[in-house]
Amino acid sequence: GGVGKTTLATALHNKISHQFHMCCLIDDLSKSYRRDGSISAQKQILLQMVGDQQLQTCSSYNTSNLMRSRLHRVKALITIDNVDQVEQLEKLGVNREWLGAGSRIIIISRDEHILKEYGVDVVYKVPLLNEKYSLQLLSQKAFKLDHIVSSYDKLAIDILDYAKGFPLAL
């Protein structure tokens, strides 16, 4: 946690979303799933992608069928953040076979095993920041400058050593 998975995926989603007919970003699937079950996330997808304000379906089966019929053959971008169980993805009911050519599903998870078990094609591991970018981020956040104030050089080195390249720690 804290390496920037969500930040990176959200930036990517926003940058490429114009290339798709329909787009959806689910902020925190794990939290939504725990609170309301899979139907809440399915309704989120339908609401964001097709704007259907009258979602009166009450069962996961009905919602899955509605998603399949509405998203069939549509070039879609679906970004799902914070997946912590394979079952969450399975019950969400978004199958890439239902989507049109060129569609993409981006799944963010701390656990690579979940992605592999679900059958994800490509896994991208977000690298830690190197020393140059760590120092730049620290400078921008701590001093609102692009460089470290000289009287804080030693402290900055200690902070960089402690943070080990984790953006959230910096």
Secondary structure, DSSP 8 states (H G I E B T S, - for coil): --SSHHHHHHHHHHHHGGGSSEEEEES-HHHHHHHH-HHHHHHHHHHHHH--S-----SHHHHHHHHHHHHTT--EEEEE-----HHHHHHHT--GGGS-TT-EEEE--S-HHHHHHHT-S---------HHHHHHHHHHHHHSSSS--GGGHHHHHHHHHHHTT-TTT-
